[in-house]
């Protein structure tokens, strides 16, 4: 399941909690739990995790448009990209 989660993020087609839950056919709570675990282990980074209110794009944020604190999105770190690439190579 964690592999599918990483693949889903890497594909870039879906990124919000609800989109990921729908794609993986699991609850949003489970997605959040998985995302927290993968973030803690260094595979993911949450976009706008520290944003408290909508603002113009942060200088070090990978999002090019304005972010909003109440929306959760994730992207793969270098460690996450490496792990996801290995998953794809073994298929």
Backbone torsions as a table, in degrees:
resi	resn	phi	psi	omega
1	UNK	NA	-40.9	178.7
2	UNK	-63.7	-36.3	177.1
3	UNK	-62.8	-44.4	178.1
4	UNK	-62.7	-36.9	178.0
5	UNK	-61.6	-49.6	179.8
6	UNK	-61.8	-42.0	178.1
7	UNK	-61.8	-40.3	179.9
8	UNK	-62.9	-44.4	178.4
9	UNK	-65.7	-44.0	-178.2
10	UNK	-62.2	-38.1	-179.4
11	UNK	-62.5	-27.8	176.1
12	UNK	74.8	5.2	-178.9
13	UNK	-76.2	-32.6	178.6
14	UNK	-134.8	145.8	179.5
15	UNK	-141.9	-19.8	-178.8
16	UNK	-79.3	159.4	-179.1
17	UNK	-55.1	-47.4	-178.2
18	UNK	-67.4	-38.5	178.3
19	UNK	-65.0	-41.0	179.3
20	UNK	-66.4	-43.7	178.9
21	UNK	-58.2	-44.6	179.3
22	UNK	-64.0	-45.4	-178.7
23	UNK	-62.4	-40.0	-177.7
24	UNK	-91.5	-3.5	-179.6
25	UNK	57.5	48.0	176.6
26	UNK	-134.1	171.5	-178.5
27	UNK	-76.1	153.4	174.5
28	UNK	-58.0	-33.8	177.8
29	UNK	-63.1	-39.4	178.2
30	UNK	-66.9	-40.0	177.3
31	UNK	-60.7	-45.5	-179.5
32	UNK	-62.0	-41.9	177.9
33	UNK	-61.4	-45.9	179.7
34	UNK	-64.5	-42.8	-179.3
35	UNK	-63.2	-41.6	178.2
36	UNK	-62.7	-43.6	179.8
37	UNK	-63.5	-46.3	179.8
38	UNK	-67.8	-31.6	175.8
39	UNK	-68.8	-44.8	178.5
40	UNK	-61.2	-32.7	-179.4
41	UNK	-87.0	-2.3	175.3
42	UNK	89.2	11.8	179.5
43	UNK	-87.8	-26.6	-178.3
44	UNK	-127.5	158.7	168.7
45	UNK	-133.3	136.0	-180.0
46	UNK	-84.9	132.1	176.6
47	UNK	-79.7	133.5	177.8
48	UNK	64.8	27.1	179.9
49	UNK	-61.4	-30.5	-177.4
50	UNK	-101.7	2.6	-179.3
51	UNK	-76.9	131.3	179.5
52	UNK	-100.5	-18.3	179.6
53	UNK	-153.9	159.7	178.2
54	UNK	-54.4	141.2	-179.9
55	UNK	-154.8	164.0	175.5
56	UNK	-65.5	147.7	-175.0
57	UNK	-41.6	132.7	177.7
58	UNK	-73.4	148.1	-175.5
59	UNK	-62.4	-32.8	-178.8
60	UNK	-103.0	11.6	-178.1
61	UNK	-90.8	134.6	179.7
62	UNK	-73.7	-1.9	178.1
63	UNK	-88.3	130.5	-176.8
64	UNK	-85.2	-16.7	-179.5
65	UNK	-110.5	-178.8	-178.5
66	UNK	-62.6	139.1	177.9
67	UNK	-99.8	162.9	176.3
68	UNK	-134.8	130.2	-173.5
69	UNK	-62.2	-27.4	-176.1
70	UNK	-84.1	-6.5	178.1
71	UNK	-100.8	131.7	-179.3
72	UNK	-106.5	127.9	175.4
73	UNK	-137.1	152.0	-179.9
74	UNK	-129.5	157.2	170.2
75	UNK	-137.7	157.2	-179.4
76	UNK	-76.7	137.3	171.1
77	UNK	-79.7	178.9	176.4
78	UNK	-58.3	-43.2	178.0
79	UNK	-60.5	-41.7	178.8
80	UNK	-67.0	-40.9	177.8
81	UNK	-63.3	-40.3	178.6
82	UNK	-63.1	-46.1	179.6
83	UNK	-63.4	-43.8	-179.5
84	UNK	-65.9	-37.2	178.0
85	UNK	-64.3	-39.1	177.5
86	UNK	-63.9	-37.4	179.6
87	UNK	-62.5	-46.6	-178.6
88	UNK	-64.5	-38.8	-178.1
89	UNK	-67.3	-29.0	-178.0
90	UNK	-84.2	-6.9	-179.7
91	UNK	-82.1	NA	NA
